[in-house]
Amino acid sequence: MTIADAGDSALLLELEPVIDPAVNARAIAIAAAIAADCVDGVRDVVPTYRSVAVHFDPLKTDVERLRERMSRAVQSLPAPREGSLIEVPVTYGGEDGPDLQEVAAFAGLTQDKVIDRHCAAEYRVFMLGFLPGFAYMGSVDERIAAPRKATPRTRIPAGSVGIAGSQTGIYPRQSPGGWQLIGRTSVQVFDPNREPASLFAAGDRVRFISEPRTPEPSNPRTPEPANPRTPGIRSVTVLKAGLLTTIQDEGRWGHQDRGVPVAGPMDRYAHRVANALAGNSPGAAALEATLLGPELRFEQTMQVGVAGADLGASIDGTALPINSARTCKAGSVLRFGERRSGTRAYIAFDGGIDVPAVLGSRATHVVSGLGGIDGRALKAGDVLALRESHEAPGKRRAALRVPNGGARLRAMRGPQDDYFDDAAFEVLERTRFTISPQSDRMGYRLRIPDPGSRIPTARAGSPGSMISDATFIGGLQIPPSGDPILLMADRQTTGGYPQIATVITADLPLAGQLAPGDWIEFTLCTRAEAIAALKELENGV
């Protein structure tokens, strides 16, 4: 057993590097014991195939005490619980299982025999990840364990049942994916309005039952506006949505064990400054505008704070300096013009944006369809209702340095630094990477100018091939290509590439202000340096 740093805000407890029910049962039991211990500042405890990730607030959690509690959980491990047995009806083949014939050809069996073998097994839920509620189940009968498709599909219907080698699983919502689709279920495996939201938990047992699909009842109705304006409620009307404008609060903590990403602002500092300027608490819901800002009309008088990137904000033609606030009259219009610096601006209104909290947060995660307005970015015609205002507006705040073309980011080694030798870290620290256009809120794909100097992948003698494991905001994944991926606010909760280092919490706001084409350099630091930098940043809010 080892406990590795995952930046300054998480630890990763690792067991034997194997996919084994007994090891997984230990990981799940350890996670339950740690969660029950209620250490101050702990935000999420996430079991995986063979590890436990503990996410925490680095300014509230005594990390050495947490390490001791984690070690104690391993030593005084209770007997693993037996998970619930869940039966899932599946319609196999046809349009519901377009790859059933391909799997049958791989196995040298008839389609009916493939169905029989898939239904004969009792599968273990090893962990959840990829999408909210997506359960990684195993182990599939070796005869039908067809590999992933060479070219993933861009669209897989919700409820699709797939096979990928020894794993099987159900896609909770429409998404891309590369598994072999053999059937489909009408069971809703993830519903944020249900308690618990996920049908499955790590350690559960699953059986699939073959049955004909029941036609879904037709229930035509006239669609209603997504968010009509209510008379008497203060509101803001979206005239133009901008390139990508979403509603964000501090994020959706406490649900990563069910595969639910945190989301929240890419630049947490600027989000808090905008809220302070508007007279809100730090966690109030505000807007995050990317590169090209929205056009907004204020339906009543209100206080507006803008922070982060300078995207040329103005109110009724008068410039609104960045990191400042203004009282705006009813009918006034906030516009954005030329981008001058940074990538993401934050717009807060006194009281905060009033949309329903989903799993305890209003943060938008577009990939999962959670939070905000119907889980999507804003569009023209949206009306943002505001909550009642109780705080006094703040004064203009000092701006965090916004990058101009690139940034040097500090990072701590790990959690999978044992997969890399000294040469890999030398390349990491001496290379200027470029953010590729294939980058978004989930992560930045980084390019290396000299293809011959890519970061070497897993070193000889590393402990086995990489088993899918927990991921961390700020984690720097190294895929086989050697081109790093910097994981950001919307990242999946699990992934299959080792993370050589993790960007410290204090530098994540800086990273959040970068755009495709900008450069990044990394420098390694200690936990003490990371905490000192975070305290300095917090003092500026």
N, C-alpha and C positions, 0 to 999 in steps of 0.2 A: 504494500500500500504506500502511495506517495501523495503528498499534497503540494500542488504547484500553483504559483501565482498566475492569475489571468488578468494582468494589469493591476491597478490599485483598487479595483472595486469588485473583484471576484476571486475565488479560490476553486481549484478543480482537484477533487479527491479521486485518484485513479486506482482501480483494482487490476486484476490480471487482464492483459490485452487479448481477450478471446470473446467470441459470442457464445455464451453458455447460459442456460437457464439458471443454474445455481449461482453463478457470478452475478447475473442480472438481479436475482432475488435478493442478494446481499446489498447491491447498490440501492434497490428500492427501499429496503428496510433501513439502511443507513440514512437515506434521504428523509424518511419519515421521522427518524429519531432526531435528526438535526432540526427539522422544521418544528418539532414539538418542543425543542429546547428554548425557542423564542429568544435568541440572542439579539440584543439591541441593534437595529439598523439593517437586519437581514431582509432582503426584498423578495428573493425567489430561491427555492431549492429545487434543482432539476435532476432527476435520475436519468441516465442514459443506458446503453447496452452494458457498460462496465465502468461507469464513473458517476460522480455526483458533483454538479456545479452549484456553487453557493454565491449568489449575487448580493451585494450589500452596499450601503452608503459608507464610503471610506472615511467620512468625517464623524460618523456616529458609531461605527463598529470598531471594537478593539480586536484587531486582526489576529494578534497572538492568542487572545482568549478564544477566538473563533477556531483557530487551528487546534487548540487543545480540546475544545468541545467536539470537533470533527473526529479527532483521534479517539476520544473516549467513546463516541458512537460506534466506531469500528470494534473496539475492544469489548464493549458490553452490548453486543448486537442481540436484539430480541429475535425470536423465531420469525422467519419471513411469513407474512400472511398469504393465504391463498386468494387469488383474485377472483372476481365474479366471473361466472360463465355466461357469456352473451351469445345468443344465436341470431344469425343474420340471414334473412332470406335473400337469395340471389337468382336473377334470371340470367342464365348462361347462353353465350353464343348469339348469332344473328347481329343485329345492329347494336345490341347491348354488349356483346363480347366480340368485337371485330377481329381479335387476334387468337381466338380459340383454335382455329384451324392451324395457325402457325405453331402454336404450342403443341398441338396434337402431332404435327409433322416432326417437331423437335423430339418428342417423346417416343415416336413410332407407335402411337396409340390412336384409337378412335376418339372423337370428341367426347362421346359419352364416358369413355374410360378416364379421360382427363378430368371431367366433372366429378366422377366418382372419387378419384384420388384427392381432388381439392376439397371435397366435402368430408372425406374420411378422417382427416386430421383434426386435432384440437390445437389451435395456434395460441402461442403466447404473445401478448403485447409487451415487447421489450422496451419501447420508448415512444414518445410522440414528438413530432417535429415536421419540417417541410412546410406544412400549412397547419392552421389551428385545427386540432382534432384528428390529424393524420397519424394513424397508429402503424408503427413498423412491427409486423407480425412474422413469426417464424415457428417452426421451420417447414418449408414446403417439401413435399416428397421429391427426392432427388430426380426421379424419372421425369417429372414435369417442370423442373426448376429451370425454365428457359431464361436466357439472359435478357437484359434490357434491349430495347430497340436501338439500332444503330443511329437512327435519326429520330429524336423526340418529336412528339406531336405538339403543335402550338395550342390545341384546344382539346381537353378531355372533359366530358360531361361529369357533373357532380354525381356521386354514387357509383362511379366506375370501380370495378374490382380488378386489380392487376397483380401480376407476378413479375418479380425481378430477381432471378436466381433463387436463393433460399428464402426470400422474403415475399410476403403478400400483404396487400393493404387496400384501403378504400379511399378514393379521392373525395374529400369533404365538399369541395366546390369546384366549379369549372376552372381549369388551370392548364398550363402546359405540363408535359410529363413524358417520361420515356419507358414506362412499364408496359408489359404485355397485357392488354385488356381482354379479359375472358368473360366478364359478365358485368351486371349492374344491379345495385340494390336501391329500393325506394326508402330505406331507413335513413333518417337524417342523423349523420354521425356527429355533427357539430351544430349547435344552436345557441348563440350568445344570450338568448332570452330564457334559456333553460338552466336549471341548477341540478347537477353540474352541466356546464355548457357542452362538454365532450362526452360522448357515449362511452368512450374507452378511457381507462387509466392504465399506467404502466403496471404490469403484473396480472392484468385481466386475462381470461381465457376466452377464445372465440371459436365458434363452429359456424360454418357456412351450410345453408340448407338450400338445395335446388328447388325452385318452384316457378311456375309461370308468372309473368308480370301481370299485375292487376292494373287495368287502365286507370290512369289518373283522372279524377273527376274534373269536368270542365266547370269553371266558376268565373265566367266573364263578368267583368265589372268596369265601370268607368274609372280610369285612373284619376287620383286626386293629386293636386300639387304637392310636391315633396315637402315644402315648408311655407305655407301661406302666411301672410302677415296677419297678426291678430291685433284688432284695434286696441289702442291704449298701451301696447307693449313697445318699448323702445326697440328700434331695429335699424339695420343697414341693408340696403339693396345693392346687389352685385350687378353693375352695368356691363362690365367686361371682366372676365375671370382671370386674365393673365395666363402665363405659360403653365404654371402648376402652383395653384394656391390651395392650401389645405388648412383645416382646423386642427390645432395641436395644443394639448396641455402637457403636463410633465411626463406622461406616458402610462402605459398599461402594465404596471408591475403586479406580480403575484400569480401569473397564469402561464409562465413559460413551461411548466411541467406538462401542460396540455397543448404545447406547440404554439402558443399565442405570442407573437413578437411584442416588444415593448412599444415601438413607435416613439412618438414625442418629437420635440424640436431637434433639428440637426445642430443648431447653435443654441444650447440651453441657456447660455449667459444672455444673449441678445433677447431671447424670449422673456426672461425674467426682467430685464431692463425695460422692455416695452410695457410689461404689466405694471411695473413700479411707476412708470411715467403716467399710466392711465389711472393709477390709484387702486390697483388690484393686488390680490395675494399672488405669490410667485407661480402657483399652479393653475391660475385661471386660463380658460381656453382663449386662444388668440389665433391670428392668421399667420401662416408662413408662406411668403411669396418668393418664388424662385425665378431669378434673372429678369423676368418681365412681370411687373406688378399688375394688380387688378385696378379697376375703376369702380369706386364705391360711392354711393349716395347716402348721406345721413338723413334719416327720416325725422329725427328729433335732435335737440341740442345734446351734445355729448363730448366727453374728453377722449382724445385719441393720442396714443403714444406710438412712435415708430422707432425701431432700433435695428441694429445689424448692418446689412449691406446698404449702401447708398444707391438706390435705384431711381433717384431723381423725383422724390415725393413732392407734391404740391397740393394745396387746398385752394380751390377756386382761383388757380393761377398764381398763388403766392407760395414760394418755396417753403417746404417744411424740413428744416435741417434734421439730419439723422440723429438719433438718440435725444429726441426732444418730443414735447407734447403740445397740443393746442386744443382749446375749446372750440368746437365746430357747431355752427348753427344748423337748424333744420334746413334741408335742401342743399347744403354744401356738398361738394364732390371732391373726393381724394383721388388724385391721378398719379401715375408714375411715368417717368420718361426715360431718359438715357441712363444706362447702368454706368456708375462711376467707380465703384469698388465693391468687392464681396459678391456673394451669390444669393443669399437669402435674407430678406427683410421680414421683420416681425411687426405686425399691426395689432395693437390691443385697444379695446374700447372699455370705458369704465363700466364695471360690473362683470365683464367677461361675456363670451358668447354662450348662449343657452341652447345647447343641443343635448339630446338624451345621452347619459353616461352608459357606455357599453362595457361590461365587465369592469366597472369602476372608473372608467376613463372616457373622455371625449375625444381623445387623439384619433386622427384618421390613419388607418393602415389600408391603403388602396388595394394591395394584393389580396388581402383577406376580406375586404369589404366591411371593415369594422370602423365604428366611430364616425365623427363628423356628421355630414349629411349623407345618409345612405351609404356610408363607407367609401365615398368618392371625393375627387377634387371638386372645387367650386365650378359652377357654370353660370353664364349670364342668366339673370332672372331669379337667382336664389335670393332669399331674404333671411338675414341673420338676426334672430331675436337675441336680445341682451338681457342679462340678469340684472337685478337691482344693484345699484352702486351704494357702497357703504364706506369706502375709504376715501381719504383725501388724495388728490393727484400728487405725484412726485415732481421733483425738480429735474432739470436736464442732468443726465448722467455722463460721466466720462466714458468714452467709447473703448471697447476692447479693440486691440489692433486688428484691422481687417486685412487679410492678405491681398497683395497686388501681384498676381501672376503665379504665386506659389507660397509654400511654407515649409519650415523645418519643424517636424513633429517629434516629441519625446515619447519613447516607448519603453516598456519593461519586457525583458525576456519572458517567453513562455505564452501559453502553458505547455506547448509541445516542442520546446527548444531542444529536448533530447533527441529529436529527429534530425537535427542539423549539426554540422561540425563548425569549427571556427571559421572556415572559409566562407560559409554561408553568411555568417554575421559580418564578416569583412565586406562582402558584396552589399549587404543591406545598408551598412553605414556609409559606404563611399559612393553609392549610386544616386543619381538624380532621376527619379521616376516621373513619368507623365501620366496624368489621368486621361483615360481613353474615353471616346464618346459613348461607349457601352457602360456607362456609370449612372447610378441613380441613388435614391434614398436607401436602397438595400445595401449597396456597396460600390466602391470605386475599383474598377479594373485598372491596374497600373501597367504601363509599358516601360520597357527598358530600352534605351537608345541603342545599345550594343547587344545584339542577340547572343553574342558569345560570352556575355558576362551575367547571364541570368543566375538567380539564386539556386544553388544545387539543392535538389530535393533530398528525401530521406537518406541519411548517411548509412553506410554499411554497418550492420550490427544493431540497427535501431530495433526497438521491441515490436516486431511484427509489422505487417502492413496496417495502414491507418483504418481503424474502425470508426464509423460515423460517431461523432461526439458532440458535446455542447459547444456552441459558439458564443462569442462575446462581442459587445459593441466596442469597436476599436481593434478587434482581433485582425491580425495580418495573416491571412491564409496563403499558403504556397501550394498551388496545384502542380501537377506533373510538368506543365509548360515552364515553370519557374517564374512566371509573371504574377506578382502578388495581387491579392484582392483585399482591400481594406474594408472591413465590415462596418456598416453605419446603422443608423437608428432603426431602419425597417428590416434588418437582417433576419434570416431564418434562425430559429432557436438551436438547430443542430446542423452539422455539415460534415463532409467527408475529407476535408483537407487539413493537414496540420497547421497550427497557428504558431509561427516562429516568434512573434512578439505581439504585444497589445498596447495600443496608444493610450497614454494616461488620460484620466478624466479631464484634467485642466486643459489639455490640447484638443479635445474633441470639438469644442466650439470653433476653433481655428480651422480644423478639418472640414467642418460643416459649411464653411464659407468658401470652399474651393469649388471650381467648375472644371468640366472637361477642357483639356489643353493646359491646365495649370500643372506646375511641378510640385513634387513632394520629396523631401529628404528626411531620413530618420536618424535619430541619435538615441542611444540606449541610456537609461537612467535607473536609479534605485527607487525603492518604495518611499524612502524618506524624502527624496527629491520630488517625487510625484505628489506626496501629501503637502509638502511646503508650497508647491506651485498651486495646488487646489485651494489652500487657505488664502493665498494671495489673491486668487481670482474671486473667491467668495467675498473678500473684503471690499471688492470693487462694485458689488451689486447694491 
